[in-house]
């Protein structure tokens, strides 16, 4: 959730080449894409932080309005049910008025069910926001200027209320720009305002390319219910090892302190375009499957994949029945903040 994940190609579908003008806007200016389809919930009530802190991987106890966290929610065995962005909304520095939860649409039902199941006994109210709120993403170094978000903090997930041409919204810092969350009925007007202020409308493929270049995995494509956060490189961003207990903590902590994950999220520099879901081979052994794919203007065909640890950076692997050649590389391909 960050260059929060966008709608990508379905399994087995190849992405078309990204127009260089769109890619340049995302890297050097400000690109705009509508991501209102993402799953959104809200928690209110005096027990909201205490309750959610016992369910997710990151520390929320010290969360103040205007801040946010990225986290995962897990099974008892430490496998991911989804990831989410938690935004503390309200007067900056005060106790949050509500927690706005933003997740992949594919993980929304699991998040809803988890909250409903475990909130008994807490002073917590759950509110649906998916259809009620629009979400527009600005990506690129000029995003804060276009968003009129001069008061927005510099840390990822910092948030502040702003008004653009009479449209009130919540501006949220991401790793690659600014997200604007507004009332659903205001989305089209806000989009017009942002285009008038200098944003360039870009395709899903172009925005996905930037996410993949920055090495940010997407739940449901690159990671799923078989993934432990450390395998996807999420420990630094999503996991606290000093907080109290949460669901799945024992497995996550044991792997962090005592073990080595069997898989790692890696990049693939491909010799030809590949399709999502293709098997990846090292010699005769299957070491993973292709996740997100893109045709980068600067790098050519690239992909993300969870690979067994023997397929280390620098290794040469083959992809699919056509044995497409690929080099395994560390992530990110490109720092999303570099412009």
KAJO-V208289 format. One record per residue. RES is the residue in three letters. PHI is phi in radians with two decimals (* if undefined). PSI is psi as a letter, one per 40 degrees, with the letter a starting at -180 (NA if undefined). D_CENTER is the distance of its C-alpha to the mean C-alpha in Angstrom with 1 decimal. Layout:
# KAJO-V208289
RES,PHI,PSI,D_CENTER ; RES,PHI,PSI,D_CENTER
This chain:
# KAJO-V208289
UNK,*,NA,2.1 ; UNK,*,i,5.5 ; UNK,-1.30,g,5.7 ; UNK,-1.06,i,3.4 ; UNK,-1.07,i,4.5 ; UNK,-1.97,i,8.2 ; UNK,-1.13,h,11.3 ; UNK,-1.95,a,12.6 ; UNK,-1.26,i,16.0 ; UNK,-1.19,i,17.5 ; UNK,-1.00,h,18.8 ; UNK,1.48,e,21.7 ; UNK,-1.79,h,21.0 ; UNK,-1.61,i,21.1 ; UNK,-1.58,i,19.4 ; UNK,-1.31,i,22.0 ; UNK,-1.07,h,22.4 ; UNK,-1.39,h,20.4 ; UNK,-1.01,h,23.0 ; UNK,-1.10,d,23.6 ; UNK,-1.15,d,24.1 ; UNK,-1.17,d,20.6 ; UNK,-1.10,d,19.1 ; UNK,-1.13,d,21.4 ; UNK,-1.06,d,20.4 ; UNK,-1.23,d,16.8 ; UNK,-1.60,d,18.1 ; UNK,-2.09,e,21.2 ; UNK,-2.25,b,21.1 ; UNK,-2.67,h,18.8 ; UNK,-1.78,i,17.2 ; UNK,-2.14,h,16.6 ; UNK,-2.50,i,14.7 ; UNK,-1.54,h,14.9 ; UNK,-2.16,f,11.9 ; UNK,-1.16,e,14.1 ; UNK,-1.28,e,13.8 ; UNK,-1.08,i,10.7 ; UNK,-1.31,h,12.1 ; UNK,-2.42,h,13.5 ; UNK,-2.31,i,16.0 ; UNK,-2.41,i,17.9 ; UNK,-2.07,h,20.1 ; UNK,-2.27,i,23.3 ; UNK,1.93,i,26.3 ; UNK,-1.11,d,27.7 ; UNK,-1.71,e,26.2 ; UNK,-1.06,d,22.5 ; UNK,-1.20,d,21.3 ; UNK,-1.02,d,23.7 ; UNK,-1.10,d,22.8 ; UNK,-1.16,d,19.0 ; UNK,-1.11,d,19.6 ; UNK,-1.48,e,21.4 ; UNK,-2.01,d,18.7 ; UNK,-2.04,i,15.5 ; UNK,-1.41,d,15.1 ; UNK,-1.75,i,14.9 ; UNK,-1.40,h,17.9 ; UNK,-2.06,e,18.3 ; UNK,-1.03,d,22.1 ; UNK,-1.72,e,22.2 ; UNK,-1.25,h,19.7 ; UNK,-2.05,i,21.4 ; UNK,-0.98,h,21.0 ; UNK,1.65,e,19.1 ; UNK,-2.00,i,16.7 ; UNK,-2.76,i,13.4 ; UNK,-2.45,i,11.6 ; UNK,-1.81,h,8.5 ; UNK,-2.70,i,10.0 ; UNK,-2.11,i,10.7 ; UNK,-2.13,h,13.8 ; UNK,-2.21,i,16.2 ; UNK,-1.39,i,19.5 ; UNK,-1.06,d,22.7 ; UNK,-1.62,e,22.4 ; UNK,1.45,e,19.1 ; UNK,-1.51,i,17.2 ; UNK,-1.31,h,13.8 ; UNK,-1.68,e,14.1 ; UNK,2.93,i,10.5 ; UNK,-2.17,i,7.7 ; UNK,-2.75,i,7.6 ; UNK,-1.81,h,7.9 ; UNK,-1.97,h,11.7 ; UNK,-1.93,h,13.6 ; UNK,-1.54,h,17.3 ; UNK,-1.84,h,19.3 ; UNK,2.62,a,22.9 ; UNK,-1.16,h,25.4 ; UNK,-0.91,h,23.9 ; UNK,1.53,e,24.9 ; UNK,-1.63,i,26.3 ; UNK,-1.17,h,25.3 ; UNK,-1.11,i,22.5 ; UNK,-1.35,d,23.9 ; UNK,-2.77,i,21.0 ; UNK,-1.88,h,17.5 ; UNK,-1.65,h,15.1 ; UNK,-1.91,h,12.4 ; UNK,-2.14,h,9.4 ; UNK,-2.50,i,8.0 ; UNK,-1.05,i,8.1 ; UNK,-1.04,d,11.7 ; UNK,-1.17,d,12.8 ; UNK,-1.72,e,12.1 ; UNK,-1.08,d,13.7 ; UNK,-1.12,d,17.2 ; UNK,-1.11,d,16.7 ; UNK,-1.16,d,15.3 ; UNK,-1.04,d,18.2 ; UNK,-1.13,d,20.7 ; UNK,-1.07,d,19.8 ; UNK,-1.11,d,20.3 ; UNK,-1.08,d,23.5 ; UNK,-1.24,d,24.8 ; UNK,-1.84,e,24.6 ; UNK,-1.42,e,25.1 ; UNK,-1.03,h,28.9 ; UNK,1.66,e,30.8 ; UNK,-1.86,i,28.4 ; UNK,-1.46,g,28.8 ; UNK,-2.42,h,25.6 ; UNK,-2.07,h,25.1 ; UNK,-1.82,h,22.3 ; UNK,-2.24,h,21.7 ; UNK,-1.40,h,20.0 ; UNK,-2.34,e,18.1 ; UNK,-1.02,d,16.5 ; UNK,-1.50,e,19.6 ; UNK,-1.49,e,20.7 ; UNK,-2.14,h,18.0 ; UNK,-1.63,i,16.9 ; UNK,-2.44,h,13.7 ; UNK,-1.94,h,14.3 ; UNK,-1.80,h,12.1 ; UNK,-1.83,h,14.3 ; UNK,-2.19,h,13.4 ; UNK,2.30,i,16.0 ; UNK,-1.16,e,18.5 ; UNK,-1.66,e,20.4 ; UNK,-1.07,d,17.7 ; UNK,-1.11,d,19.0 ; UNK,-1.14,d,22.5 ; UNK,-1.10,d,21.9 ; UNK,-1.35,e,20.2 ; UNK,1.08,f,23.2 ; UNK,-1.94,f,21.2 ; UNK,-1.11,d,23.7 ; UNK,-1.51,e,23.4 ; UNK,-1.28,h,19.7 ; UNK,-1.11,i,19.1 ; UNK,-1.58,e,17.8 ; UNK,-1.37,i,15.4 ; UNK,-1.01,h,11.6 ; UNK,1.43,e,11.3 ; UNK,-0.99,i,15.1 ; UNK,-2.53,i,16.3 ; UNK,-2.69,i,19.7 ; UNK,-1.33,h,21.6 ; UNK,-2.35,i,22.9 ; UNK,-2.33,h,25.2 ; UNK,-2.12,h,25.5 ; UNK,0.87,f,28.8 ; UNK,1.48,e,29.1 ; UNK,-1.72,h,25.6 ; UNK,-1.45,h,24.1 ; UNK,-2.73,i,20.4 ; UNK,-1.80,h,17.9 ; UNK,-1.59,h,16.4 ; UNK,-2.21,h,13.2 ; UNK,-1.25,h,12.6 ; UNK,-2.03,i,9.4 ; UNK,-1.20,d,9.7 ; UNK,-2.17,e,11.1 ; UNK,2.91,b,12.8 ; UNK,-2.44,h,13.2 ; UNK,-1.71,i,12.1 ; UNK,-2.11,h,15.2 ; UNK,-1.93,h,15.6 ; UNK,-2.39,i,19.2 ; UNK,-1.11,i,21.6 ; UNK,-0.97,d,21.2 ; UNK,-1.23,e,24.7 ; UNK,-1.68,e,23.9 ; UNK,-1.06,d,21.1 ; UNK,-1.16,d,23.6 ; UNK,-1.11,d,25.6 ; UNK,-1.09,d,22.7 ; UNK,-1.05,d,21.6 ; UNK,-1.06,d,25.3 ; UNK,-1.08,d,25.4 ; UNK,-1.14,d,22.4 ; UNK,-1.15,d,24.1 ; UNK,-1.15,d,27.3 ; UNK,-1.50,e,25.9 ; UNK,2.03,e,24.9 ; UNK,-1.23,i,21.5 ; UNK,-1.95,h,21.7 ; UNK,-1.14,h,20.3 ; UNK,-2.23,i,18.3 ; UNK,-1.43,i,17.6 ; UNK,-0.99,d,14.5 ; UNK,-1.05,d,15.6 ; UNK,-1.17,d,15.7 ; UNK,-1.16,d,12.3 ; UNK,-1.11,d,11.0 ; UNK,-1.04,d,13.5 ; UNK,-1.13,d,12.2 ; UNK,-1.06,d,8.7 ; UNK,-1.16,d,10.8 ; UNK,-1.00,d,13.3 ; UNK,-1.49,e,11.1 ; UNK,1.32,f,10.3 ; UNK,-1.61,h,6.6 ; UNK,-1.31,i,6.7 ; UNK,-2.02,h,5.9 ; UNK,-1.15,h,7.7 ; UNK,1.70,e,11.0 ; UNK,-2.20,d,11.5 ; UNK,-1.62,d,10.9 ; UNK,-2.33,i,11.1 ; UNK,-2.69,a,13.0 ; UNK,-1.22,e,15.7 ; UNK,-1.67,e,17.6 ; UNK,-1.66,h,15.1 ; UNK,-1.68,h,15.8 ; UNK,-0.84,d,13.1 ; UNK,-1.09,d,15.4 ; UNK,-1.06,d,15.6 ; UNK,-1.62,e,12.0 ; UNK,1.23,f,12.6 ; UNK,-1.68,e,10.6 ; UNK,-0.99,d,13.9 ; UNK,-1.13,d,14.0 ; UNK,-1.54,d,10.8 ; UNK,-2.09,e,10.8 ; UNK,-2.18,h,14.5 ; UNK,-1.80,h,17.8 ; UNK,-1.83,e,21.0 ; UNK,-2.10,e,23.3 ; UNK,-1.41,i,22.5 ; UNK,-1.25,a,24.5 ; UNK,-1.22,i,24.1 ; UNK,-2.58,i,21.2 ; UNK,-1.09,h,20.9 ; UNK,1.52,e,20.6 ; UNK,-1.06,d,21.3 ; UNK,-1.03,d,24.3 ; UNK,-1.14,d,22.8 ; UNK,-1.09,d,19.8 ; UNK,-1.18,d,22.4 ; UNK,-1.07,d,25.0 ; UNK,-1.15,d,22.9 ; UNK,-1.15,d,21.9 ; UNK,-1.58,d,25.5 ; UNK,-2.15,d,27.6 ; UNK,-2.12,i,25.9 ; UNK,-2.17,h,24.2 ; UNK,-1.11,i,21.4 ; UNK,-1.31,e,22.7 ; UNK,-2.32,i,19.6 ; UNK,-2.44,i,17.3 ; UNK,-1.30,h,14.3 ; UNK,-2.29,i,16.2 ; UNK,-1.76,i,16.6 ; UNK,-2.17,h,19.4 ; UNK,-1.64,h,21.7 ; UNK,-1.68,i,23.5 ; UNK,-1.43,e,27.1 ; UNK,-2.75,i,26.5 ; UNK,-1.03,i,23.8 ; UNK,-2.07,i,22.5 ; UNK,-1.93,i,21.2 ; UNK,-1.01,h,18.3 ; UNK,1.65,e,19.9 ; UNK,-1.11,i,22.7 ; UNK,-1.25,i,24.1 ; UNK,-1.99,h,24.1 ; UNK,-2.00,h,27.4 ; UNK,-2.02,h,28.9 ; UNK,1.14,b,32.5 ; UNK,-1.60,e,33.2 ; UNK,-1.71,h,30.3 ; UNK,-1.37,h,27.1 ; UNK,-1.98,e,24.3 ; UNK,2.87,a,21.2 ; UNK,-2.32,i,19.9 ; UNK,-1.18,h,18.1 ; UNK,-1.76,b,14.4 ; UNK,-1.15,i,12.8 ; UNK,-2.24,i,15.7 ; UNK,-2.70,i,16.6 ; UNK,-1.95,g,19.8 ; UNK,-1.44,h,19.3 ; UNK,-1.01,d,22.3 ; UNK,-1.68,d,22.7 ; UNK,-1.93,e,21.9 ; UNK,1.40,a,22.9 ; UNK,-1.17,h,21.4 ; UNK,-2.38,i,18.4 ; UNK,-2.73,i,16.1 ; UNK,-1.85,i,13.8 ; UNK,-2.78,i,15.6 ; UNK,-1.47,h,16.1 ; UNK,-2.04,i,19.7 ; UNK,-1.04,i,22.6 ; UNK,-1.14,e,23.5 ; UNK,-1.23,e,26.6 ; UNK,-1.56,g,24.7 ; UNK,-1.45,i,24.2 ; UNK,-0.93,h,23.3 ; UNK,1.72,e,26.3 ; UNK,-1.26,i,27.2 ; UNK,-1.77,h,28.1 ; UNK,-2.24,i,27.0 ; UNK,-2.13,i,27.7 ; UNK,-2.14,h,25.6 ; UNK,1.29,i,27.0 ; UNK,-1.15,d,30.7 ; UNK,-1.39,e,31.3 ; UNK,0.95,f,30.4 ; UNK,-1.12,h,28.2 ; UNK,-1.30,i,28.2 ; UNK,-2.69,i,25.2 ; UNK,-1.83,h,24.7 ; UNK,-1.42,h,22.2 ; UNK,-2.32,i,20.5 ; UNK,-1.22,i,18.5 ; UNK,-1.84,i,15.1 ; UNK,-1.47,i,14.2 ; UNK,-1.12,d,16.4 ; UNK,-2.46,h,16.2 ; UNK,-1.25,h,15.0 ; UNK,-1.07,d,12.9 ; UNK,-1.56,e,15.1 ; UNK,-1.37,e,18.3 ; UNK,1.25,NA,18.8
